[in-house]
Amino acid sequence: DFFAPSQARRAAFRRRWRLKDGERAVISVGHTIARKGVTEFLDLARALPDVRFFWYGWTDPRLTPGDIQKALDRAPVNVIFPGFVDRERLREAYQGADVFAFLSHEETEGIVVLEALACGIPTVLRDIPVYEGWLQNGKTVYKASNTDEFQRIVMDLLAGDLPNLTAAGRRMAEERSLEAVGERLKDIYRRERILP
């Protein structure tokens, strides 16, 4: 419910960042580290200079390797790093952007993916094993293996040339809500006679 889509929050995000009518925005969320795909995100932004890119999240620069810090320092002008924000501001960003591009190379589950799907934002993510069996390419999300594929999918999403999967994505997020998972756990505990 917290991440339910909202036109009011979408409008607030677009006002906050002074996005003009028709101007497109792509977001990602995570630590500014190589594993999360931040350098590929910057490459994607360079390839699409007319689109605004937002990376939410932060890593202490003292913990950031030199090559990553150098890449961040040389980010193209169409990339904004709002840093770490509270969950209300992050929810607003999911809903205000046009595409959620998650280029992470490795995840345990991808909580931010579930948040984005719940918000109803078209989602493209790296095709990695953690998503097998529950996030289907072309059914709930779009998957890419490299920066060129991300670029093609993001461009097609922004142009409206791909089917809208947001309703299916939201249903997937609802199936993995805390309430739904809690009910499944209660059923297991009852079946195993741990609970009455």
Disulfide bonds with the S-S distance in Angstrom:
none
